[in-house]
Amino acid sequence: MMRSLPRNGTRIMVNFICTFDFENVLLMTTGLFSDNFCEILFSGIELVLGTRVKSVDVRRKTLLSSTGETISYKFLIIATGARALKLEEFGVEGSDAENVCYLRDLADANRLATVIQSSSNGNAVVIGGGYIGMECAASLVINKINVTMVFPEAHCMARLFTPKIATLYEDYYRTKGVKFIKGTVLTSFEFDSNGKVTAVNLKDGNQLPADLVVVGIGIRPNTSLFEGQLTIEKGGIKVNSKMQSSDSSVYAIGDVATFPVKLFGEMRRLEHVDSARKSARHAVSSIMDPVKTGEFDYLPFFYSRVFAFSWQFYGDPTGEVVHFGDYEDGKSFGAYWVKKGHLVGSFLEGGTKEEYEIISKATKLKPAVTIDLEELEKEGLKFAETVVSQQIVPEVKDTPSSEMVKQSSSVVMMKKPLYVWHAATGVVVAASVAAFAFWYGRRRRRW
């Protein structure tokens, strides 16, 4: 069967397929939907669950669903995200055991929660020292489970943390009973007669008892449907500053997209919810109003909350590192990364909302560091505060690209409506949308 999307509708297909209020846009996603269902239904969006996309023909602008339906589109947004790397890809069998858990989607989360409930006061082995490993380890401890973390790197969160930062978090985890085994990897499992894992064998010869195993060893973007059809770079679908791929009708967002980070002048693929949310907004804006939508000027941002800790990072963790703050009590401390004489990255633990905003703005400005690094260490947050306070916002001319958002450095100014008829127009549009949603809902029920 062949059909096009309804006019003025977007369809979400959950591999997925979603229908927005602009014409013939197809969103392919592996995202989760929960408390936004009502908003989706009343926005003229058709959500199709339990249906996968088997193939895509970018040249013909069609896709084939697992039900045999062929759907055409005017624009396609790829939000297929990424999949968790499995142990089998490293030659280790056993991922299908009932007490071996990954954490990537809702089914994974439900499975992990069930196994946690049956493992109270038992032993958990966490494979991996990144986001999944650190956050799951904290949750397991809170649920009264003994935790041992295993990873090949010299310290946790090796892609972001410096050894000094990592040491502080690891020391705190140890006070909570977490054990760390570094510089080695999992090689095999021991099983009971029911196929349940009872122990973990490591390359260094250690064997760890296990009632529960959590695996967090990385992800791979879901690009297979588009390989050979779209340009792939750094593991993701290459897009421009409007999130547009090598085919002008196809956009990619989130973990699956490799996009230009203007601040650093290079292509990046980022794995964090903030990037997914903001790239999605930008892609939609680019489709709906391409003339008024500027470049995607994104500042890489990562954060985490574990136990009593809450940290945020902005920018790029490259160059020379300058630590500041009180690393002794571990309540408030941070670091700057300086590359070629400019601030390119900032990390802060235990900051206030205002302090996090300050390091974000300062990093976005990429200021020259004119003081020596010892002085920078002494100044700490004051350096970022000074950078932000001295920033002068220049005049922004009224060009088409600035009518929606006027932006200079990290300061954003929204142009406000000047006339009452704007409000009246809004009411009329809202009423029309509501009427359409009511009619469309009745029509769907008749189907």
Secondary structure, 3 states (H helix, E strand, C coil): CEEECCCCCEEEEEECEECCCCCCEEEEECCCCCCCHHHHHCCCEEEEEEECEEEEECCCCEEEECCCCEEECCEEEEECCEEECCHHHHCCCCCCCCCEECCCCHHHHHHHHHHHHCCCCCEEEEECCCHHHHHHHHHHHHCCCEEEEEECCCCCCCCCCCHHHHHHHHHHHHHCCCEEEECCCEEEEEECCCCCEEEEEECCCCEEECCEEEECCCEEECCHHHECCECEECCEEECCCCCECCCCCEEECHHHEEEEECCCCEEECCCCHHHHHHHHHHHHHHHHCCCCCCCCCCCCEEEEEECCEEEEEEECCCCEEEEEEECCCCCEEEEEEEECCEEEEEEEECCCHHHHHHHHHHHHHCCECCCCHHHHHHHCHHHHHHHHHHCCCCCCCCCHHHCCEEEECCEEEECCCCCHHHHHHHHHHHHHHHHHHHHHHHHHHHC
